[in-house]
Amino acid sequence: MSYHENEEKMHDRNDEEDTQSSTHHGILLTDEETAKDDNSISDGIVRDHHHHQHHEEKNSNDIVMAIIENDGQQQQQQPYCIHSRTKKLLITIMVSSAAIISPFSGTIYYPALTLISEDFDVSISLINISVTVYMVFQAVSPSFWGPCSDIYGRRPIYLSTMTIFIGVCIALANAPSYPVLLVLRMLQSFSASSTIAIGAGVIGDITTPAERGAYYSIYTATTLSSTAIGPVVGGVIADKLSWRWVFWILLIIGAVTLITVLFFLPETLRAIVGNGSMPINLTPFEWIKQKRSLSLSKQQQQQQKPLSQEEKTVLHNQKTRFKKIPNFISAFMVLRHPDVILIMLINGCFMAMLFTLMTTTSTQYPLVYTLDTLQVGLCYIPYGVGSVLGSLTTGRLLNRDFMIVAHQYGMDPQQVRKTGKLTLDFPIYLARLRTVWIYMVICQLVILVYGWVLYMKVHLAIPLILLFIAGITVASIMNVCQTLVIDLFPGKTASITAKSNFVRSLFGALITATIQPGIERVGLGWIFTIIGLILTIPTGCVPILIKFGPRWWRERIEQQEKKHGKQEL
């Protein structure tokens, strides 16, 4: 059909409409009536036009709102971490293995103290100073490395500190004199202790509160068990080889850790990689894969794709992270919060109790049971096995307790598992602390009995069983406390872990310095009775945290939001 034919048909149709417009219900109207009717029709057309326009605007607004809601839903549906469960487990195993270095480097050194004093012709008291300075730097150094890794990323700090550690181990294995060994032990502790804070930070990056307990239990199990395994390995090396081989073994462990982190551990700091979908600080394998997979067209598509506010923040942090300077003083300000103080008090007191057991095992067992150095080292094994068992069991119980409390308060645990976010009205203190009092009471009973068992020289099997139970309970308590503080400070996991380690080491140093004078003053049985009674204080902190913790947490978050709002204004 031609254009002219279409036009003629349109004219004919218009003529018919004009004829119909002058007829109202089959009656022919006069010119005046026609004019009135035309006006009414015009008004109707105008009203219809406005109604149609309003309807279109409404539809268009609905479409825009639908797009916004859909975009919000897509952002909410994004997983907290893109890594699969298997990869999370592998990452946890890698950082847990790396975290062994710090405590293992400290305890593997103990059996070699006598040999080192003979080799350098110095007293045992001077050699013990090298133990003291290692513990001091082990307490303080994570507070330096933690804030650095919370800004620059986990991988750069891992790689730099492990490189330093390897170099120091080579120097220690060839140390020509005691003063050189003393300085190098400081540097060794300074570099090795980074793995404590960073490892916990990585686990906090990749896990949600609903699943964090199980993963963190693996980390706790390895770090605590290494404390018991160190003296055994050190005793064998010092007896069969040489004390210098202690540092060659540590060199091998450090080199394996460095290679593992370099090639396999991805960057996890959420401030610069988000949920892992915006990688940076790439491993060699990630770099090769990215170069092969990203063609020019894909890069253009990515540039055209609109970024969410979170992705924009991540990109900004990636570009500006090396311009920032960590505030090491402000990191200690978390210790001013009442709930943090109580959690650290619980953690520190039971860690001090652990140091009491570790110290008295090496000093009292040779006297009570006439054991040699290697046999005393083997006595640490029950504690190590108990700590592994306690950590792994508590991890599952923490996840189970979280699910129970979430269901009781009408919350979907799977949603928390996906988003990793907790509402301020969720009783996180109850979810984490609802069963920890059982471990605390058992631990107190063990301590009350332990001193009298040694005093009465009961069969060696009994104190070893008590060490096994103590390993279960202490590991469980530490696991609960550390998981809770990570829940409360999800963006500062490395920093808060460093402060927790600082408090634990401080309490440990205090009890190590006072336990022997206490035994000499009041006796072996009564000193442990006193310690058991003191442990009622941290046990009493649990109901206080459950009752008042949510209010303190809410007030802290509200103050942070107000401060953040003022900074934006």
Stockholm file with secondary structure:
# STOCKHOLM 1.0

chainA/1-569         MSYHENEEKMHDRNDEEDTQSSTHHGILLTDEETAKDDNSISDGIVRDHHHHQHHEEKNSNDIVMAIIENDGQQQQQQPYCIHSRTKKLLITIMVSSAAIISPFSGTIYYPALTLISEDFDVSISLINISVTVYMVFQAVSPSFWGPCSDIYGRRPIYLSTMTIFIGVCIALANAPSYPVLLVLRMLQSFSASSTIAIGAGVIGDITTPAERGAYYSIYTATTLSSTAIGPVVGGVIADKLSWRWVFWILLIIGAVTLITVLFFLPETLRAIVGNGSMPINLTPFEWIKQKRSLSLSKQQQQQQKPLSQEEKTVLHNQKTRFKKIPNFISAFMVLRHPDVILIMLINGCFMAMLFTLMTTTSTQYPLVYTLDTLQVGLCYIPYGVGSVLGSLTTGRLLNRDFMIVAHQYGMDPQQVRKTGKLTLDFPIYLARLRTVWIYMVICQLVILVYGWVLYMKVHLAIPLILLFIAGITVASIMNVCQTLVIDLFPGKTASITAKSNFVRSLFGALITATIQPGIERVGLGWIFTIIGLILTIPTGCVPILIKFGPRWWRERIEQQEKKHGKQEL
#=GR chainA/1-569 SS CCHHHHHHHHHHHHHHHHHHHTEETTEECCHHHHHHHHHHHHHHHHHHHHHHHHHHHHHHHHHHHHHHHHHHHHHHHSCSCCSCHHHHHHHHHHHHHHHTHHHHHHHTTGGGHHHHHHHHTCCHHHHHHHHHHHHHHHHHTHHHHHHHHHHHCHHHHHHHHHHHHHHHHHHHHTCCSHHHHHHHHHHHHHHHTHHHHHHHHHHHHHCCTTTHHHHHHHHHHHHHHHHHHHHHHHHHHHHHSCTHHHHHHHHHHHHHHHHHHHHHCCCCCHHHHTTTTSCCSCCHHHHHHHHHHCCHHHHHHHHHSCCCHHHHHHHHHHHHGGGCCCCHHHHGGGGGSHHHHHHHHHHHHHHHHHHHHHHHHHHHHHHHHCCCHHHHHHTTHHHHHHHHHHHHHHHHHHHHHHHHHHHHTTCCHHHHHHHCCCCTTSCHHHHHHTTHHHHHHHHHHHHHHHHHHHHTTCCTHHHHHHHHHHHHHHHHHHHHHHHHHHHHCGGGHHHHHHHHHHHHHHHHHHHHHHHHHHHHHHCHHHHHHHHHHHTHHHHHHHHHHHHHHHHHHHHHHHHHHHHHHHHHC
#=GC SS_cons         CCHHHHHHHHHHHHHHHHHHHTEETTEECCHHHHHHHHHHHHHHHHHHHHHHHHHHHHHHHHHHHHHHHHHHHHHHHSCSCCSCHHHHHHHHHHHHHHHTHHHHHHHTTGGGHHHHHHHHTCCHHHHHHHHHHHHHHHHHTHHHHHHHHHHHCHHHHHHHHHHHHHHHHHHHHTCCSHHHHHHHHHHHHHHHTHHHHHHHHHHHHHCCTTTHHHHHHHHHHHHHHHHHHHHHHHHHHHHHSCTHHHHHHHHHHHHHHHHHHHHHCCCCCHHHHTTTTSCCSCCHHHHHHHHHHCCHHHHHHHHHSCCCHHHHHHHHHHHHGGGCCCCHHHHGGGGGSHHHHHHHHHHHHHHHHHHHHHHHHHHHHHHHHCCCHHHHHHTTHHHHHHHHHHHHHHHHHHHHHHHHHHHHTTCCHHHHHHHCCCCTTSCHHHHHHTTHHHHHHHHHHHHHHHHHHHHTTCCTHHHHHHHHHHHHHHHHHHHHHHHHHHHHCGGGHHHHHHHHHHHHHHHHHHHHHHHHHHHHHHCHHHHHHHHHHHTHHHHHHHHHHHHHHHHHHHHHHHHHHHHHHHHHC
//
